[in-house]
Amino acid sequence: MPTLTQLFRPALLTAAVALAAQSLTAYAAPAGEQREYTLSAAPLANTLTGIAADAGLVLSIDPKLVEGRQARPVQGRFDAEGALREALRGTGLELRQGPSGEYSLQAAATQAMALPDVTVTADATAAEASEATGYRAESIRNVGALGGMSLQDAPYSVSVISADLMENIQATSLDDIFKLNPTTQFTSPTSAGYASAVSMRGFSGAGNLSLASDGLRFSTGYDRGNYIEEMERLEILTGLSGFLYGPASPGGLVNYVLKRPTYERYNSITAGNAGGENYYLHGDFGGPIDDAGVFAYRLNVLKQDGETEIDQQVERREMISLALDWNVSDDLLLQFDASHKKSETRGLTSYWYFDDQSYRPDADDLENDELYSQRWAFSDREHDRVGGRFKWRLNDVFSLRGAVAYTQYTSEYTYTGPTVYSPGVYTQPLYAFAPVETEETSGNLFLDAVFDTYDIGHEMTLGYQGNVARVRDYTDYIPLGSQYLSVTPAVPFSERPQVGKPEYSIGNGEQRLSSRTQADSFLIGDVIRFNERWSTILGLTHTRMKTYSDNFVWVEAFGFAPEITEYDESEVSPNVSLIYKPQPWLTTYASYIEGLQAGGIAPSAARNAGTPLPPQVSEQYEIGVKATVGETLLTLAAFEIEKPNNYTNTANLYVQDGLQTNRGIELGITGRVLPALTLVGGLTLLDPEVSNTAVAANDGNKPINVASKLAKLYAEYDVWAIPGFTLTGGAYYTGTQYTDEENEHSIPSFTTFDLGGRYRMAVSETSDLTLRANLSNLTDETYWLSSHYLGAPRTLTFSAQLEF
């Protein structure tokens, strides 16, 4: 039977090239066609008349209505009417269309309904991806180098998690998002001392999730510097993203979108409990700095401390994050941001290692709310970041946008992972590491052009994006004589002994550069719109990767000479996408994309420990359907990914050989399916396969820690009999996962349930109070989350948010 690759590749490339060849000479685009807007906040009359004039719309404006009012920034893809409504959002005015097609302004119609103990106000324009819209997003803020784009028309699989949804599920880390998202299999909690780890499209392990912040690429290590509380939304792209973001893993990428300044005064204070005795206080403040709205700000502060639901585990976080906007003119917007964050965990979530997978006990035989490691095991991280960006509309055709950010962070951790070498008993070897200092600089610069040829519209992008990461380590990175020795004797699973911290010394030697990685990508892309139904995206990215690596931290302490490895390689990665819209509410697409990524790094147990492998190229074919039905977005994507395989061979060398081929289907639903019912969730079905492994008998097996089935559904139901009250809940299923390369051992599937609710009331004409509570793992299921971690215990979280 032919594979998706064999059927798909020739047809897609031939069709896209043939269609692209039709664009030759200039022609005016239809007025109702969507275009990319990059308008900064400005006097309302100026913005409205400019949009209307560009589109040829007739707009009548009463000067008294707009006097002293400021237009909102208009950023993203809209038709002319949509752009006008976006500019009017929050101004108290709304757009009205007359019988002859002309437009005018009027005061926004609101309906205030007096109810016992609550006031509900319905505004004519609910914010995108808000609770009122069922969290359904209409746009993506950053489709990599392409910038903003309609979510429905983007030929990629993207999930948008909005600030409203993050607040309502009381998210305090990516763990809460990955648990909810149907395309991500959550495999490692942040309380283990690392960033959240996931399996996406069948790729698992550390570093399989790529990161971006407002479109700027950062390395995986930076993830602990992104706090949910400072984010406006998360955009999770599953699959390859090389053409869009530069070098990235084939599993997927999450783009963090920072909260931007508000142009009306906004204040929010949230006091909450993240489980156990772990409490937090979060403040979110924004508004204009001057009366004209030229300057505006957004400030987020956080303090969190206390013991979690796991006995003897303590988590602390603190943050201050500031964003500023400077509307230099109607055409030029400058943005700045800076943040400081610090996190500390004491009593790390236990990382289990089994020498033989047959020694693994049933999860029911263990306690998921207690430590199997030491309470003094810790992970400390500190992050500082500063950045800036600009958007400059040069004329009706050309726009220039760019961004740069610099971050510096330090991480240090020590843990004692429960290790099983014999049935029924475990030890706790010491793993201690000196502080690691990392600094990264990331930037991009793009020239956008919007023009027409014949009946064909173009949105062309030409530009650069790059990232440089430098890591510095101490020569005494690990404690000689203490490392890998158990701090406890072998004890049965029923015992959880606590002992004093052993004496050891690290981080006193010379600090040297251990790695430097630089990625530079130059690209050209064109979104070509042939008519209202057909369009295509064509693009090429030329990427150069330079790597320097010195593995002294793994070998020098043991008397071996360090090995320095350097790579300087380039690759051209294409993107071809074909989009067909048979109806305005229905989009179908087919795409081919390649992605370059850094090669794997040899693990500490390999003979070439710490040595990086050369960069590698992956390929992805995808077909999909997106449909907006009423207030609900439905998505379906079928894909096939081929990625070079890395493994430790029989000579104990970490090598690159063979392929991992993953096929699958993703289904998603987001929105209000009934006036009172909101659903967010979906289903993932995978067929991952590894070939050319270290052992020939394992060819064709499934990769470890990858579930072939995921099914997740989060729901909200507005209880109209109790105005202001919403019942919430969810069901999350993860299928069976293999725990060894031979596929002889596995951990069973599991399903967890959440149940909660929120109550919103007006406490004055200008302020609202929202009370939230949620009980996760309602049935207190004890289960293996992945081969190394137990799932979280039943946890009660609650919060009170005052907005004024």
C-alpha positions in Angstrom: 0.0 0.0 0.0 1.5 3.4 -1.0 2.4 5.7 1.9 1.1 9.2 2.5 4.5 10.4 1.3 4.3 8.5 -2.0 0.8 9.7 -2.8 1.2 13.2 -1.6 4.6 14.5 -2.7 4.3 14.8 -6.5 0.8 16.1 -6.5 1.4 18.8 -4.0 4.6 20.2 -5.5 3.2 20.1 -9.1 0.0 21.8 -8.2 1.7 24.5 -6.1 4.3 25.3 -8.8 1.6 25.5 -11.5 -0.6 27.8 -9.5 2.3 30.1 -8.5 3.3 30.6 -12.2 0.1 32.5 -12.8 1.3 35.7 -11.0 2.7 38.2 -13.5 1.4 41.8 -13.6 -0.3 44.3 -11.4 -4.0 44.3 -10.6 -6.2 45.7 -7.8 -7.4 43.3 -5.1 -11.1 43.0 -4.1 -12.0 45.4 -1.3 -13.4 42.6 0.9 -10.2 40.5 0.8 -8.2 40.0 4.0 -4.8 41.7 4.4 -2.2 42.1 7.0 -2.6 45.2 9.2 0.2 46.6 11.4 -1.5 49.7 12.8 -0.4 51.2 16.1 -2.7 52.9 18.6 -3.6 56.4 17.2 -6.4 59.0 17.3 -9.6 57.0 16.4 -10.7 59.3 13.5 -7.3 58.9 11.7 -7.2 55.1 12.0 -10.8 54.7 10.8 -10.6 57.0 7.8 -7.3 55.4 6.8 -8.7 51.9 6.8 -11.8 52.9 5.0 -9.9 54.9 2.3 -7.5 52.0 1.6 -10.4 49.6 1.1 -12.7 52.0 -0.8 -15.5 51.9 1.9 -17.9 54.8 2.5 -17.7 55.7 6.2 -19.5 58.6 7.8 -18.1 59.8 11.1 -19.7 62.1 13.6 -16.8 64.2 15.0 -18.4 64.4 18.4 -18.5 60.6 18.7 -14.7 60.2 18.1 -13.4 63.3 19.8 -10.7 62.4 22.3 -11.0 58.6 21.6 -8.0 56.4 20.8 -8.1 53.5 18.4 -6.8 50.1 19.5 -3.7 48.8 17.6 -4.8 46.7 14.6 -2.4 43.8 14.3 -3.1 40.7 12.2 -5.2 39.6 9.2 -8.6 41.2 8.7 -10.9 42.3 5.9 -11.6 46.0 6.0 -14.7 45.7 8.1 -12.9 43.5 10.5 -10.1 46.0 10.8 -12.6 48.8 11.6 -14.2 46.7 14.3 -10.8 45.8 15.8 -9.8 49.5 15.9 -13.2 50.2 17.7 -12.8 47.5 20.3 -13.1 48.9 23.8 -13.9 52.5 22.6 -17.6 52.3 23.4 -18.5 52.7 19.7 -19.6 50.2 17.1 -19.8 49.9 13.3 -23.2 50.1 11.6 -23.9 49.2 8.0 -26.6 50.9 6.1 -28.9 49.4 3.5 -26.8 50.7 0.6 -23.6 49.3 2.1 -22.3 52.5 3.6 -20.9 52.5 7.2 -21.4 54.8 10.2 -20.6 54.8 13.9 -22.9 54.6 16.9 -22.7 54.1 20.6 -22.1 50.4 21.4 -25.3 48.7 22.4 -25.0 47.1 25.8 -27.5 45.1 27.8 -27.2 45.3 31.5 -29.4 42.8 33.3 -29.9 43.3 37.1 -29.8 40.0 38.9 -29.7 39.0 42.5 -26.1 39.4 43.7 -24.7 39.7 40.2 -24.6 42.0 37.1 -23.9 40.6 33.7 -22.9 43.0 31.0 -22.9 41.9 27.3 -20.7 43.9 25.0 -21.2 43.7 21.2 -17.6 42.8 20.6 -16.2 40.0 22.7 -12.4 39.8 22.7 -10.8 37.1 20.5 -10.3 33.7 22.3 -12.0 35.0 25.4 -14.3 33.1 27.7 -17.3 34.7 25.9 -16.2 33.2 22.6 -15.6 29.7 24.0 -11.8 30.3 23.8 -12.0 30.1 20.0 -9.2 32.1 18.4 -9.5 33.6 15.0 -5.9 34.4 14.4 -2.3 33.4 15.2 0.0 36.2 16.4 3.2 34.6 15.0 3.3 32.0 12.3 7.1 32.3 12.5 8.5 34.5 9.8 5.1 35.0 8.2 3.8 37.0 11.1 0.1 37.1 12.0 -2.3 34.9 10.1 -5.9 33.6 10.3 -6.0 30.4 12.4 -8.5 28.8 10.1 -6.5 29.5 6.9 -3.1 28.6 8.3 -2.0 25.3 6.6 -0.4 24.1 9.9 -1.7 22.3 13.0 -1.9 25.1 15.7 -3.7 25.2 19.0 -4.2 28.6 20.8 -4.5 28.7 24.6 -5.7 32.1 25.6 -5.1 34.1 28.8 -8.8 33.6 29.8 -8.5 29.8 29.5 -5.2 29.8 31.5 -6.8 31.9 34.2 -9.9 29.7 34.4 -8.0 26.5 34.7 -5.7 28.2 37.2 -2.6 27.3 35.2 0.7 28.0 37.0 3.0 26.1 34.6 3.0 24.4 31.2 2.1 21.2 32.9 -1.5 22.4 33.2 -1.6 23.3 29.5 -0.1 20.1 28.2 -2.5 18.1 30.3 -5.3 19.8 28.6 -4.0 19.9 25.0 -5.0 16.9 22.9 -1.8 17.0 20.8 0.6 17.0 23.7 1.5 14.0 25.9 2.7 15.3 29.2 5.7 13.2 30.3 7.7 15.1 32.9 6.5 17.6 35.6 8.3 20.9 36.3 8.6 19.9 39.9 11.2 17.4 38.8 13.6 20.3 38.3 13.4 20.6 34.6 11.2 22.3 32.1 7.9 20.5 31.3 8.6 17.6 28.9 6.2 16.3 26.3 5.8 13.8 23.5 4.4 15.4 20.3 3.6 13.5 17.1 5.5 10.5 18.5 8.7 12.3 19.4 9.6 12.3 23.1 12.6 13.0 25.3 14.4 16.1 26.4 14.6 18.9 23.9 11.8 17.6 21.6 9.7 20.7 22.2 11.1 23.9 20.5 10.4 27.3 22.0 9.8 30.8 20.8 8.9 34.0 22.6 6.8 36.5 20.5 8.3 34.7 17.5 11.9 34.8 18.6 13.6 31.4 18.9 15.2 30.3 22.2 16.7 27.0 23.3 14.9 24.5 25.4 16.8 25.5 28.6 15.1 28.9 28.5 11.7 27.4 29.1 11.8 27.8 32.8 12.1 31.5 32.2 8.6 31.7 30.7 5.9 32.2 33.3 2.2 31.6 32.4 1.2 34.6 34.4 2.9 37.1 32.0 1.4 35.5 28.9 -1.5 36.7 26.7 -1.6 33.3 25.0 0.3 30.2 24.0 0.4 29.1 20.4 1.3 25.4 20.1 2.3 24.2 16.6 2.6 20.5 16.3 5.1 19.1 13.7 7.9 20.7 11.8 8.4 24.4 11.8 11.8 24.9 10.1 10.7 27.3 7.4 8.7 29.3 9.9 11.1 29.5 12.9 14.5 28.2 11.8 16.1 25.1 13.3 13.6 23.2 15.4 12.7 19.7 16.5 10.1 17.8 14.5 7.8 17.2 17.5 6.5 20.8 17.7 7.0 24.3 19.0 5.3 26.5 21.5 5.3 30.3 21.0 4.8 32.4 24.1 2.9 35.6 23.4 3.7 38.2 26.1 0.9 40.4 27.5 1.1 43.8 25.9 0.0 47.2 27.3 -3.7 48.0 27.5 -5.1 51.4 26.3 -7.7 51.4 29.0 -6.9 51.2 32.7 -6.8 47.6 33.8 -6.0 46.2 37.3 -6.2 42.6 38.5 -5.1 41.0 41.7 -5.3 37.2 42.2 -4.7 35.4 45.4 -4.7 31.6 45.1 -3.5 28.2 46.2 -1.7 25.9 43.8 -2.2 22.8 45.9 -1.3 21.8 49.5 0.0 24.8 51.3 1.4 26.4 48.2 0.0 30.0 47.9 0.6 32.7 45.4 -0.3 36.4 44.8 -0.3 37.7 41.2 -0.8 41.3 40.1 -1.6 42.4 36.5 -1.7 46.1 35.8 -2.0 48.0 32.5 -3.0 51.3 30.9 -2.0 54.4 29.1 0.8 56.5 30.5 -0.3 59.8 28.9 -3.7 61.2 27.9 -3.0 60.8 24.2 -2.2 57.1 24.5 1.2 57.5 22.9 2.8 55.5 25.8 1.2 52.5 27.5 2.4 49.9 29.9 1.7 46.4 31.3 3.2 45.2 34.6 2.9 41.7 36.0 4.3 40.7 39.5 4.1 37.3 41.2 5.1 35.7 44.5 4.5 32.0 45.3 5.7 29.9 48.2 4.8 26.9 50.3 4.6 23.1 50.5 2.8 21.4 47.6 0.4 18.5 47.6 3.5 16.2 47.7 4.7 15.8 51.3 8.0 17.7 52.1 8.1 19.4 48.6 8.3 23.2 48.5 8.0 25.4 45.5 8.9 29.1 45.3 8.5 31.5 42.4 8.9 35.2 42.0 8.5 37.5 38.9 8.4 41.0 37.8 7.7 41.6 34.1 7.2 44.9 32.4 6.1 45.7 28.8 6.0 49.2 27.3 4.5 50.5 24.0 5.5 53.8 22.3 3.3 54.8 19.4 5.7 57.1 17.7 3.3 57.8 14.9 0.4 56.2 13.1 2.8 54.1 11.2 5.6 53.3 13.7 5.2 51.3 16.9 8.1 50.6 19.3 7.8 48.0 22.0 10.0 47.1 25.0 9.9 44.4 27.6 12.1 43.3 30.5 11.7 40.7 33.3 13.3 39.1 36.2 12.3 35.6 37.5 13.5 33.2 40.1 12.3 29.7 40.9 13.3 27.3 43.7 12.1 23.7 44.3 13.0 21.7 47.4 12.2 18.0 47.4 12.2 17.3 43.7 9.6 15.0 42.2 11.1 11.5 42.1 12.8 10.4 38.8 12.7 6.6 38.7 15.3 4.5 36.9 14.9 0.7 36.4 17.9 -1.4 35.3 15.3 -4.0 34.2 11.8 -2.9 33.4 10.4 -6.1 34.9 11.4 -4.7 38.3 8.8 -1.8 38.0 6.1 -2.0 40.7 2.5 -1.3 40.0 1.7 2.4 40.6 -0.9 1.3 43.2 2.0 -0.1 45.3 3.5 3.3 45.6 2.4 6.6 47.2 2.0 9.4 44.7 1.8 12.2 47.3 5.2 11.4 49.0 8.9 11.7 48.1 11.0 8.8 47.1 13.9 11.2 47.0 15.4 13.6 49.6 13.7 16.8 50.8 17.1 18.7 50.3 17.2 17.8 46.6 16.7 21.1 44.8 16.5 22.9 41.6 17.2 26.7 41.5 16.9 28.9 38.5 17.2 32.6 37.9 16.3 34.4 34.6 16.8 38.0 33.4 15.5 39.1 30.0 15.3 42.4 28.0 14.0 42.9 24.5 12.5 45.3 22.0 10.6 45.2 18.7 9.2 47.5 16.2 6.6 47.6 13.4 6.9 50.3 10.8 4.5 50.8 7.9 6.6 52.4 5.2 3.8 52.9 2.7 0.7 51.1 1.3 2.9 48.3 0.1 5.9 47.8 2.3 6.3 47.3 6.1 9.3 46.6 8.2 9.3 44.6 11.4 12.0 43.4 13.7 12.8 42.2 17.2 15.8 41.4 19.4 16.0 40.0 22.9 18.8 39.1 25.3 18.5 36.7 28.2 20.8 35.4 30.8 19.9 32.6 33.2 21.6 30.3 35.7 20.5 26.8 36.7 21.7 24.6 39.5 20.3 21.3 40.7 20.9 18.2 42.9 18.7 15.2 43.0 18.6 11.6 44.3 16.6 9.6 41.8 15.2 6.3 43.1 17.1 3.6 41.3 16.1 -0.1 41.1 18.7 -2.8 40.4 16.9 -5.6 42.2 13.2 -6.5 42.6 11.4 -4.9 45.4 14.1 -2.5 46.6 15.6 0.8 45.6 18.5 3.1 46.3 19.0 6.9 46.0 22.2 7.7 44.1 23.4 11.3 44.3 23.4 13.5 41.2 24.9 16.9 42.0 25.8 19.6 39.5 27.5 23.0 39.7 25.7 26.0 38.5 25.4 26.4 34.7 25.3 29.9 33.2 23.7 30.4 29.8 23.2 33.6 27.7 21.2 33.9 24.5 20.6 36.5 22.0 17.8 36.2 19.5 16.7 38.5 16.7 14.8 38.9 13.5 14.3 41.5 10.7 11.6 41.1 8.0 10.5 43.2 5.1 6.8 42.6 4.2 5.2 43.6 0.9 1.5 43.4 0.1 0.7 43.8 -3.6 -1.3 42.4 -6.4 -0.6 40.9 -9.8 -3.4 40.3 -12.2 -6.2 38.8 -10.1 -3.7 37.5 -7.6 -2.8 38.9 -4.3 0.7 38.6 -2.7 1.9 38.9 0.9 5.6 38.5 0.5 8.2 38.3 3.3 12.0 38.6 3.0 14.2 38.5 6.0 16.5 37.0 8.6 16.1 35.3 12.0 18.9 34.0 14.2 19.9 32.9 17.7 23.2 32.5 19.6 23.4 30.5 22.8 26.5 30.3 25.0 26.9 27.9 27.9 29.6 28.2 30.6 30.4 25.3 33.0 32.7 24.8 36.0 35.6 22.4 35.6 34.4 20.8 38.9 30.9 20.3 37.5 30.3 17.2 39.5 31.6 16.1 43.0 34.2 13.4 42.6 33.9 10.6 45.2 30.2 11.4 45.9 28.6 11.4 42.5 26.4 8.3 41.7 26.8 6.9 45.2 23.6 6.2 47.1 22.8 8.3 50.1 20.6 5.5 51.5 20.9 1.7 51.8 18.7 -0.4 49.6 15.2 -0.2 51.1 11.8 -1.7 50.1 9.3 0.4 48.2 7.2 0.7 51.4 10.0 2.8 53.0 10.9 6.4 52.2 13.9 7.2 54.4 15.2 10.8 54.8 18.9 11.4 55.5 21.2 14.3 55.9 22.8 16.0 52.9 26.3 14.6 52.3 29.3 16.9 52.3 30.7 17.6 48.8 32.2 20.6 47.0 31.4 21.8 43.4 31.5 25.0 41.5 34.8 26.2 42.9 37.0 25.5 39.9 37.6 27.4 36.6 34.5 28.4 34.6 34.9 27.8 30.9 32.8 27.9 27.7 31.4 24.4 27.2 29.2 25.1 24.1 28.3 27.8 21.6 25.5 27.3 19.1 24.6 29.8 16.4 21.8 29.5 13.9 21.2 32.0 11.1 18.3 31.7 8.7 17.6 33.8 5.6 14.2 33.2 4.0 11.7 34.3 1.4 8.1 33.4 1.5 4.9 34.4 -0.3 1.3 33.9 0.6 -0.4 33.9 -2.8 -4.1 34.3 -3.1 -5.6 33.4 -6.5 -9.2 34.0 -5.5 -11.5 33.6 -2.5 -11.1 29.8 -2.7 -7.5 29.1 -3.7 -4.2 30.2 -2.2 -0.8 28.8 -1.6 2.3 29.5 0.6 5.7 29.0 -1.0 8.9 29.6 0.8 12.6 28.8 1.2 14.8 29.1 4.2 18.6 28.9 4.0 19.9 28.0 7.4 23.5 27.9 8.7 24.3 26.1 12.0 27.6 26.6 13.7 28.4 24.5 16.8 31.3 24.5 19.2 31.3 21.9 22.0 33.8 21.0 24.7 32.8 18.0 26.8 35.3 18.7 29.6 32.5 18.6 32.2 32.0 14.9 31.6 35.5 13.6 31.1 38.1 15.9 32.6 37.2 15.2 36.2 37.9 11.5 35.5 41.3 12.0 34.1 40.4 11.9 30.4 41.3 14.5 27.8 38.3 16.6 26.7 37.2 16.5 23.1 36.3 19.6 21.2 33.7 19.2 18.4 32.8 21.9 15.8 30.2 21.9 13.0 29.5 24.5 10.4 26.8 23.2 8.1 24.0 24.7 5.9 20.7 23.5 4.5 17.9 24.9 2.4 14.5 24.0 3.8 11.4 24.4 1.5 7.8 24.9 2.4 4.9 24.3 0.0 1.3 24.6 1.1 -1.9 24.6 -0.9 -5.1 25.9 0.6 -8.6 25.5 -0.8 -11.8 27.0 0.8 -14.9 25.5 -0.8 -16.9 27.6 1.7 -16.0 30.7 3.8 -16.4 28.6 6.9 -14.4 25.6 5.6 -10.7 25.4 4.8 -8.7 22.4 3.5 -5.0 22.3 3.0 -2.0 20.2 2.0 1.6 21.0 2.9 5.2 19.8 2.7 7.8 21.2 5.0 11.4 20.4 5.9 13.2 21.2 9.1 16.8 21.4 10.2 17.6 20.7 13.8 20.7 20.3 15.9 22.0 16.8 16.3 21.6 14.9 19.6 24.2 15.1 22.3 25.7 11.8 23.5 24.5 10.9 27.0 26.8 10.7 30.0 27.0 6.9 29.8 28.2 6.8 26.2 31.9 6.6 25.3 31.6 9.9 23.5 29.6 11.6 26.3 28.8 15.2 25.7 29.7 15.0 22.0 27.1 16.6 19.7 26.1 14.9 16.5 25.8 16.8 13.2 22.6 18.7 12.3 19.9 16.6 10.7 17.0 17.2 8.4 13.4 16.0 8.9 10.5 15.9 6.4 6.8 16.3 7.0 3.7 15.8 4.8 0.3 17.0 6.1 -3.2 17.3 4.9 -5.9 18.9 7.0 -9.4 20.4 7.3 -10.5 23.3 9.5 -14.2 24.3 9.9 -15.9 27.0 11.9 -19.4 25.8 12.7 -21.3 28.4 14.6 -19.0 29.4 17.5 -16.9 26.2 17.3 -13.6 25.5 15.4 -13.2 21.9 14.3 -9.8 20.7 13.0 -8.5 17.5 11.5 -4.9 16.8 10.4 -3.2 13.7 9.0 0.6 13.7 8.8 3.7 11.7 8.2 7.2 12.7 9.5 10.6 11.2 8.7 13.4 12.0 11.1 17.0 10.6 11.3 17.4 8.3 14.3 19.9 8.7 17.1 20.9 5.8 19.4 23.8 4.3 21.4 25.2 1.4 19.4 26.8 -1.9 20.6 30.2 -0.2 20.8 28.7 2.2 23.4 28.9 5.1 20.9 26.1 7.6 20.4 25.5 7.7 16.6 23.0 8.9 14.0 21.7 6.2 11.8 18.4 5.1 10.2 15.0 6.8 10.4 12.0 7.2 12.7 8.8 7.4 10.7 5.7 8.7 12.5 2.2 8.8 11.0 -0.9 10.0 12.8 -4.2 11.9 12.9 -5.1 14.8 15.1 -8.7 16.0 15.7 -9.6 19.1 17.7 -12.6 21.1 18.9 -12.7 24.5 20.5 -15.7 26.8 21.1 -19.2 27.1 22.3 -21.1 24.1 21.0 -24.3 25.2 22.8 -25.1 28.6 24.3 -24.2 27.4 27.8 -21.6 24.7 26.9 -18.0 25.2 25.9 -15.7 22.3 24.8 -11.9 22.3 24.4 -10.2 19.0 23.5 -9.7 16.4 20.8 -8.1 13.1 19.9 -4.6 12.0 18.7 -3.9 8.6 17.0 -0.3 7.7 16.3 1.6 5.0 14.5 5.3 5.8 15.3 8.0 3.4 14.1 11.8 3.2 14.7 14.1 1.6 12.2 17.8 0.9 11.9 18.2 0.7 15.7 21.2 -0.5 17.7 19.6 -4.0 17.8 18.2 -5.2 14.5 15.4 -7.1 16.3 14.0 -3.8 17.5 13.5 -2.4 14.0 9.8 -1.5 13.5 9.2 -1.1 17.3 7.5 1.8 18.9 9.6 4.5 20.6 9.5 4.6 24.4 7.3 7.0 26.4 5.0 7.5 23.4 1.3 6.7 23.7 -0.4 5.8 20.5 -3.7 7.3 21.7 -4.6 10.5 23.4 -8.1 11.7 24.1 -8.8 14.9 26.1 -11.9 17.0 26.8 -12.3 20.1 29.0 -15.8 21.4 29.4 -17.5 24.4 30.9 -21.3 24.7 31.5 -22.9 28.0 32.4 -25.6 27.3 35.1 -28.2 29.9 34.2 -30.2 29.1 37.3 -27.3 30.5 39.3 -26.3 33.6 37.4 -22.5 34.0 37.3 -21.8 30.4 38.1 -20.0 28.1 35.7 -19.4 24.4 36.3 -16.0 23.1 34.9 -14.5 19.7 34.4 -12.4 17.5 32.2 -11.5 13.9 31.3 -7.9 13.1 30.1 -6.9 9.7 28.6 -3.4 8.6 27.8 -2.9 5.2 26.1 -0.3 2.5 26.8 3.4 3.4 26.6 6.3 1.1 26.1 9.2 1.5 28.5 11.9 -0.4 26.7 13.2 -0.4 23.2 12.4 -4.1 22.9 8.7 -3.3 23.5 8.5 -6.1 26.0 7.4 -3.9 28.9 4.8 -1.1 29.1 2.9 1.0 31.5 -0.9 0.9 31.4 -3.2 3.5 30.0 -4.8 5.9 32.5 -7.6 8.4 32.7 -7.9 11.3 35.1 -10.8 13.6 35.8 -11.1 17.1 37.0 -14.1 18.8 38.5 -14.5 22.5 39.5 -16.4 25.7 39.1 -16.2 29.5 39.2 -18.5 32.2 40.3 -18.2 35.8 39.0 -20.0 38.7 40.6 -19.9 42.5 40.3 -18.7 44.2 43.4 -19.1 47.7 42.0 -19.8 49.4 38.7 -16.2 49.1 37.7 -15.0 45.9 39.4 -15.6 42.2 39.3 -14.7 39.4 41.7 -14.2 35.8 40.3 -13.9 32.8 42.6 -12.4 29.6 41.2 -11.9 26.1 42.5 -10.8 22.8 40.9 -10.2 19.3 42.1 -7.7 17.6 39.7 -7.3 13.8 39.6 -10.8 13.6 41.1 -10.7 9.8 41.8 -7.1 10.0 43.2 -5.9 7.6 40.5 -2.3 6.3 41.1 -0.6 5.8 37.7 2.7 6.0 35.9 2.8 9.3 33.9 5.7 8.0 31.9 8.6 5.5 32.4 10.3 7.8 34.9 7.5 9.6 36.8 4.4 8.9 38.9 1.3 11.0 38.1 0.3 13.8 40.4 -2.0 13.1 43.4 -5.5 14.5 43.8 -5.0 18.2 44.2 -7.4 21.0 45.2 -6.6 24.5 43.8 -8.6 27.7 44.4 -8.2 31.4 43.8 -10.0 34.8 44.0 -9.4 37.4 41.3 -10.4 41.0 41.7 -10.5 43.1 38.4 -11.0 46.8 38.7 
